[in-house]
Protein backbone atom coordinates (compact mmCIF):
# COMPACT_ATOMS: atom_id res chain seq x y z
CA UNK A 1 0.00 0.00 0.00
CA UNK A 2 1.35 3.42 -0.96
CA UNK A 3 2.48 5.67 1.91
CA UNK A 4 0.06 8.43 0.87
CA UNK A 5 -2.82 5.93 0.98
CA UNK A 6 -1.81 4.93 4.49
CA UNK A 7 -1.69 8.57 5.56
CA UNK A 8 -4.95 9.55 3.81
CA UNK A 9 -7.07 9.72 7.02
CA UNK A 10 -4.36 11.79 8.73
CA UNK A 11 -4.10 14.16 5.76
CA UNK A 12 -7.88 14.75 5.71
CA UNK A 13 -8.02 15.16 9.49
CA UNK A 14 -5.12 17.65 9.34
CA UNK A 15 -6.99 19.65 6.67
CA UNK A 16 -10.02 19.80 9.00
CA UNK A 17 -7.95 20.99 11.98
CA UNK A 18 -5.97 23.53 9.95
CA UNK A 19 -9.16 24.89 8.42
CA UNK A 20 -10.78 25.30 11.84
CA UNK A 21 -7.69 27.00 13.27
CA UNK A 22 -7.48 29.48 10.40
CA UNK A 23 -11.25 30.12 10.28
CA UNK A 24 -10.68 32.91 12.81
CA UNK A 25 -8.73 34.89 10.21
CA UNK A 26 -11.26 36.98 8.27
CA UNK A 27 -9.19 37.16 5.08
CA UNK A 28 -9.12 33.35 4.87
CA UNK A 29 -12.67 32.73 6.09
CA UNK A 30 -14.15 35.21 3.61
CA UNK A 31 -12.34 33.95 0.50
CA UNK A 32 -11.81 30.19 0.79
CA UNK A 33 -15.43 29.35 -0.05
CA UNK A 34 -14.81 30.41 -3.67
CA UNK A 35 -12.10 27.77 -4.06
CA UNK A 36 -14.10 24.73 -2.91
CA UNK A 37 -15.65 23.93 -6.30
CA UNK A 38 -12.34 24.38 -8.12
CA UNK A 39 -10.58 21.78 -5.98
CA UNK A 40 -13.54 19.38 -6.07
CA UNK A 41 -13.79 19.59 -9.87
CA UNK A 42 -10.05 18.93 -10.23
CA UNK A 43 -10.38 15.94 -7.90
CA UNK A 44 -13.34 14.50 -9.81
CA UNK A 45 -11.59 15.11 -13.13
CA UNK A 46 -8.79 12.90 -11.84
CA UNK A 47 -11.28 10.30 -10.65
CA UNK A 48 -12.98 10.14 -14.05
CA UNK A 49 -9.59 9.84 -15.73
CA UNK A 50 -8.78 6.88 -13.51
CA UNK A 51 -12.07 4.96 -13.78
CA UNK A 52 -11.88 2.40 -16.62
CA UNK A 53 -15.32 2.91 -18.19
CA UNK A 54 -14.26 0.79 -21.17
CA UNK A 55 -14.15 -2.16 -18.78
CA UNK A 56 -17.76 -1.72 -17.69
CA UNK A 57 -18.65 -5.10 -19.19
CA UNK A 58 -16.30 -6.76 -16.69
CA UNK A 59 -18.71 -5.84 -13.90
CA UNK A 60 -21.13 -8.45 -15.19
CA UNK A 61 -18.74 -11.39 -15.50
CA UNK A 62 -19.43 -12.45 -11.92
CA UNK A 63 -23.20 -11.97 -12.00
CA UNK A 64 -23.79 -13.25 -8.48
CA UNK A 65 -21.28 -10.84 -6.93
CA UNK A 66 -22.40 -7.86 -9.01
CA UNK A 67 -26.11 -8.36 -8.36
CA UNK A 68 -25.57 -8.89 -4.61
CA UNK A 69 -23.41 -5.79 -4.36
CA UNK A 70 -25.86 -3.62 -6.31
CA UNK A 71 -28.86 -4.78 -4.28
CA UNK A 72 -27.11 -3.98 -0.99
CA UNK A 73 -25.66 -0.66 -2.21
CA UNK A 74 -28.60 0.78 -4.10
CA UNK A 75 -31.74 -0.80 -2.64
CA UNK A 76 -31.06 -1.94 0.92
CA UNK A 77 -28.68 0.88 1.92
CA UNK A 78 -30.90 3.83 0.86
CA UNK A 79 -33.95 2.36 2.60
CA UNK A 80 -32.10 1.33 5.76
CA UNK A 81 -30.07 4.56 5.77
CA UNK A 82 -33.13 6.76 5.53
CA UNK A 83 -34.80 4.76 8.33
CA UNK A 84 -31.95 5.02 10.85
CA UNK A 85 -31.19 8.59 9.77
CA UNK A 86 -34.78 9.66 10.37
CA UNK A 87 -34.74 7.83 13.70
CA UNK A 88 -31.68 9.61 15.09
CA UNK A 89 -31.43 12.85 13.05
CA UNK A 90 -35.05 13.86 12.52
CA UNK A 91 -34.47 17.07 14.47
CA UNK A 92 -31.90 18.33 11.96
CA UNK A 93 -32.80 17.96 8.31
CA UNK A 94 -29.44 19.24 7.03
CA UNK A 95 -27.43 16.67 8.99
CA UNK A 96 -29.93 13.98 7.92
CA UNK A 97 -29.41 14.87 4.24
CA UNK A 98 -25.64 14.88 4.73
CA UNK A 99 -25.78 11.45 6.35
CA UNK A 100 -28.07 10.11 3.62
CA UNK A 101 -25.82 11.40 0.82
CA UNK A 102 -22.78 9.92 2.55
CA UNK A 103 -24.07 6.35 2.81
CA UNK A 104 -25.78 6.36 -0.59
CA UNK A 105 -22.56 6.78 -2.57
CA UNK A 106 -20.32 3.66 -2.71
CA UNK A 107 -16.62 4.43 -2.63
CA UNK A 108 -14.59 4.47 -5.85
CA UNK A 109 -11.07 4.67 -4.47
CA UNK A 110 -10.00 3.82 -0.91
CA UNK A 111 -12.19 0.71 -0.67
CA UNK A 112 -9.50 -0.98 -2.78
CA UNK A 113 -6.94 -0.26 -0.06
CA UNK A 114 -9.06 -1.97 2.59
CA UNK A 115 -9.94 -4.83 0.23
CA UNK A 116 -6.22 -5.48 -0.12
CA UNK A 117 -5.78 -5.35 3.68
CA UNK A 118 -8.59 -7.90 4.10
CA UNK A 119 -7.09 -10.13 1.37
CA UNK A 120 -10.16 -9.78 -0.82
CA UNK A 121 -10.34 -10.18 -4.59
CA UNK A 122 -8.91 -6.90 -5.93
CA UNK A 123 -9.74 -7.70 -9.55
CA UNK A 124 -13.35 -8.38 -8.62
CA UNK A 125 -13.53 -5.20 -6.53
CA UNK A 126 -12.05 -3.12 -9.35
CA UNK A 127 -14.50 -4.56 -11.87
CA UNK A 128 -17.49 -3.24 -9.90
CA UNK A 129 -16.06 0.29 -9.74
CA UNK A 130 -17.41 1.72 -13.04
CA UNK A 131 -20.98 0.55 -12.51
CA UNK A 132 -20.96 1.81 -8.90
CA UNK A 133 -19.81 5.22 -10.12
CA UNK A 134 -22.43 5.47 -12.86
CA UNK A 135 -25.32 4.27 -10.70
CA UNK A 136 -24.56 6.60 -7.81
CA UNK A 137 -24.46 9.59 -10.15
CA UNK A 138 -27.83 8.56 -11.62
CA UNK A 139 -29.57 7.42 -8.43
CA UNK A 140 -28.37 10.01 -5.90
CA UNK A 141 -30.55 12.81 -7.38
CA UNK A 142 -33.46 10.35 -7.71
CA UNK A 143 -33.30 9.34 -4.05
CA UNK A 144 -32.85 12.93 -2.90
CA UNK A 145 -35.98 13.96 -4.77
CA UNK A 146 -37.87 10.88 -3.57
CA UNK A 147 -37.10 11.35 0.13
CA UNK A 148 -36.63 15.10 0.56
CA UNK A 149 -38.64 16.98 -2.08
CA UNK A 150 -41.83 16.98 0.02
CA UNK A 151 -40.24 19.16 2.68
CA UNK A 152 -39.32 21.89 0.17
CA UNK A 153 -35.69 21.07 0.87
CA UNK A 154 -34.80 20.32 -2.72
CA UNK A 155 -34.16 22.98 -5.33
CA UNK A 156 -34.36 21.16 -8.67
CA UNK A 157 -32.59 23.94 -10.58
CA UNK A 158 -29.70 23.91 -8.11
CA UNK A 159 -29.53 20.12 -8.26
CA UNK A 160 -29.34 20.17 -12.07
CA UNK A 161 -26.73 22.95 -11.91
CA UNK A 162 -24.58 21.01 -9.44
CA UNK A 163 -24.66 17.89 -11.61
CA UNK A 164 -23.59 19.97 -14.60
CA UNK A 165 -20.75 21.77 -12.81
CA UNK A 166 -19.21 19.03 -10.71
CA UNK A 167 -20.16 15.87 -12.61
CA UNK A 168 -20.89 16.47 -16.29
CA UNK A 169 -18.12 18.99 -17.03
CA UNK A 170 -15.29 17.07 -15.25
CA UNK A 171 -16.56 13.81 -16.80
CA UNK A 172 -16.60 15.22 -20.35
CA UNK A 173 -13.21 16.86 -19.79
CA UNK A 174 -11.74 13.54 -18.59
CA UNK A 175 -13.17 11.54 -21.50
CA UNK A 176 -11.98 14.18 -23.97
CA UNK A 177 -8.51 14.03 -22.46
CA UNK A 178 -8.41 10.23 -22.79
CA UNK A 179 -9.65 10.45 -26.39
CA UNK A 180 -7.11 13.08 -27.48
CA UNK A 181 -3.98 11.83 -25.74
CA UNK A 182 -1.91 8.89 -26.89
CA UNK A 183 -1.66 5.90 -24.56
CA UNK A 184 1.62 6.91 -22.90
CA UNK A 185 0.55 10.52 -22.34
CA UNK A 186 -2.88 9.38 -21.19
CA UNK A 187 -1.30 7.03 -18.66
CA UNK A 188 1.02 9.77 -17.40
CA UNK A 189 -1.82 12.28 -17.02
CA UNK A 190 -3.91 9.69 -15.16
CA UNK A 191 -1.06 8.87 -12.79
CA UNK A 192 -0.43 12.56 -12.04
CA UNK A 193 -4.07 13.34 -11.26
CA UNK A 194 -4.49 10.10 -9.31
CA UNK A 195 -1.62 11.13 -7.05
CA UNK A 196 -3.08 14.61 -6.67
CA UNK A 197 -6.65 13.50 -5.81
CA UNK A 198 -6.08 13.32 -2.06
CA UNK A 199 -4.49 16.78 -2.09
CA UNK A 200 -7.33 18.35 -4.08
CA UNK A 201 -9.82 16.75 -1.68
CA UNK A 202 -7.85 17.94 1.34
CA UNK A 203 -7.68 21.48 -0.04
CA UNK A 204 -11.46 21.43 -0.57
CA UNK A 205 -11.95 20.14 2.98
CA UNK A 206 -9.64 22.85 4.30
CA UNK A 207 -11.64 25.52 2.47
CA UNK A 208 -14.96 24.17 3.81
CA UNK A 209 -13.83 24.29 7.43
CA UNK A 210 -11.93 27.55 7.04
CA UNK A 211 -15.03 29.25 5.63
CA UNK A 212 -17.57 27.52 7.92
CA UNK A 213 -15.65 27.06 11.17
CA UNK A 214 -17.97 29.30 13.16
CA UNK A 215 -21.01 27.41 11.87
CA UNK A 216 -19.50 24.08 12.93
CA UNK A 217 -18.73 25.25 16.46
CA UNK A 218 -22.23 26.65 16.79
CA UNK A 219 -23.81 23.36 15.68
CA UNK A 220 -21.20 20.89 16.97
CA UNK A 221 -23.70 18.82 18.95
CA UNK A 222 -25.96 18.41 15.91
CA UNK A 223 -23.12 17.36 13.61
CA UNK A 224 -21.64 14.84 16.06
CA UNK A 225 -24.99 13.01 16.21
CA UNK A 226 -24.22 11.66 12.72
CA UNK A 227 -21.82 9.19 14.35
CA UNK A 228 -24.62 7.18 15.97
CA UNK A 229 -26.52 6.15 12.80
CA UNK A 230 -23.22 5.81 10.91
CA UNK A 231 -21.89 3.26 13.42
CA UNK A 232 -25.22 1.39 13.33
CA UNK A 233 -25.02 1.33 9.52
CA UNK A 234 -21.54 -0.23 9.62
CA UNK A 235 -22.40 -2.82 12.26
CA UNK A 236 -25.62 -3.97 10.55
CA UNK A 237 -24.06 -4.12 7.08
CA UNK A 238 -21.03 -6.07 8.34
CA UNK A 239 -23.42 -8.69 9.71
CA UNK A 240 -25.55 -8.72 6.54
CA UNK A 241 -22.49 -9.07 4.28
CA UNK A 242 -21.26 -12.04 6.31
CA UNK A 243 -24.60 -13.84 6.45
CA UNK A 244 -25.45 -13.21 2.79
CA UNK A 245 -21.99 -14.33 1.65
CA UNK A 246 -22.27 -17.56 3.59
CA UNK A 247 -25.82 -18.17 2.40
CA UNK A 248 -25.04 -17.83 -1.29
CA UNK A 249 -21.72 -19.70 -1.06
CA UNK A 250 -19.24 -16.90 -1.69
CA UNK A 251 -15.57 -17.67 -1.27
CA UNK A 252 -13.74 -15.76 1.45
CA UNK A 253 -12.13 -13.40 -1.08
CA UNK A 254 -15.56 -12.62 -2.57
CA UNK A 255 -16.94 -11.99 0.92
CA UNK A 256 -14.09 -9.59 1.79
CA UNK A 257 -14.60 -7.73 -1.50
CA UNK A 258 -18.36 -7.49 -0.95
CA UNK A 259 -17.85 -6.18 2.59
CA UNK A 260 -15.55 -3.36 1.54
CA UNK A 261 -17.61 -2.50 -1.54
CA UNK A 262 -20.79 -2.13 0.51
CA UNK A 263 -19.23 -0.38 3.53
CA UNK A 264 -16.83 2.22 2.10
CA UNK A 265 -18.56 5.43 1.06
CA UNK A 266 -17.61 7.99 -1.61
CA UNK A 267 -18.12 11.25 0.27
CA UNK A 268 -16.07 13.43 -2.17
CA UNK A 269 -18.59 12.94 -4.98
CA UNK A 270 -21.54 13.50 -2.63
CA UNK A 271 -19.74 16.54 -1.21
CA UNK A 272 -19.36 18.10 -4.64
CA UNK A 273 -23.09 17.66 -5.34
CA UNK A 274 -24.14 18.87 -1.88
CA UNK A 275 -22.19 22.13 -2.02
CA UNK A 276 -23.92 23.16 -5.25
CA UNK A 277 -27.36 21.61 -4.67
CA UNK A 278 -27.99 23.07 -1.22
CA UNK A 279 -26.68 26.65 -1.08
CA UNK A 280 -27.15 28.11 2.38
CA UNK A 281 -27.18 24.62 3.98
CA UNK A 282 -23.51 24.29 4.87
CA UNK A 283 -24.21 21.75 7.63
CA UNK A 284 -24.88 19.18 4.89
CA UNK A 285 -21.34 19.59 3.57
CA UNK A 286 -19.83 19.59 7.05
CA UNK A 287 -21.66 16.37 7.91
CA UNK A 288 -20.26 14.76 4.75
CA UNK A 289 -16.71 15.69 5.75
CA UNK A 290 -17.11 14.62 9.38
CA UNK A 291 -18.38 11.16 8.35
CA UNK A 292 -15.10 9.80 6.90
CA UNK A 293 -13.23 10.75 10.07
CA UNK A 294 -14.99 7.85 11.76
CA UNK A 295 -15.50 5.75 8.61
CA UNK A 296 -11.81 5.23 7.82
CA UNK A 297 -10.82 3.83 11.25
CA UNK A 298 -13.89 1.57 11.18
CA UNK A 299 -12.94 0.21 7.74
CA UNK A 300 -9.51 -0.65 9.10
CA UNK A 301 -11.09 -2.49 12.04
CA UNK A 302 -13.50 -4.31 9.69
CA UNK A 303 -10.57 -5.42 7.48
CA UNK A 304 -9.02 -7.03 10.55
CA UNK A 305 -12.39 -8.58 11.44
CA UNK A 306 -12.58 -10.12 7.96
CA UNK A 307 -9.13 -11.65 8.43
CA UNK A 308 -10.25 -13.06 11.78
CA UNK A 309 -13.28 -14.59 10.05
CA UNK A 310 -10.94 -16.12 7.46
CA UNK A 311 -8.68 -17.66 10.10
CA UNK A 312 -11.41 -18.70 12.55
CA UNK A 313 -12.83 -21.44 10.33
CA UNK A 314 -16.36 -20.53 11.42
CA UNK A 315 -17.42 -19.52 7.90
CA UNK A 316 -16.47 -20.34 4.30
CA UNK A 317 -15.19 -23.77 5.36
CA UNK A 318 -15.77 -25.29 1.92
CA UNK A 319 -15.33 -22.17 -0.16
CA UNK A 320 -11.69 -21.16 0.01
CA UNK A 321 -10.93 -19.91 -3.53
CA UNK A 322 -8.21 -17.28 -3.57
Secondary structure, DSSP 8 states (H G I E B T S, - for coil): --HHHHHHHHHHHHHHHHHHHHTTSHHHHHHGGGGHHHHHHHHHHHHHHHS-GGGGGGGGSSHHHHHHHHHIIIIIHHHHHHHHHHHHHTT-HHHHHHHHHHHHSB-SSTHHHHHHHTT--HHHHHHTHHHHHHHHHHHHHHHHHHHHGGGT---HHHHHHHHIIIIIHHHHHHHHHHHHS-HHHHHHHHHHHHHHHHHHHHHHHHHHHHHHHHHHHHTHHHHHTHHHHHHHHHHHHHHHHHHHHHHTT--HHHHHHHHHHHH-B-HHHHHHHHHHHSTT-HHHHHHHHHHHHHHHHHHHHHHHHHHHHHHH-SS-TT----
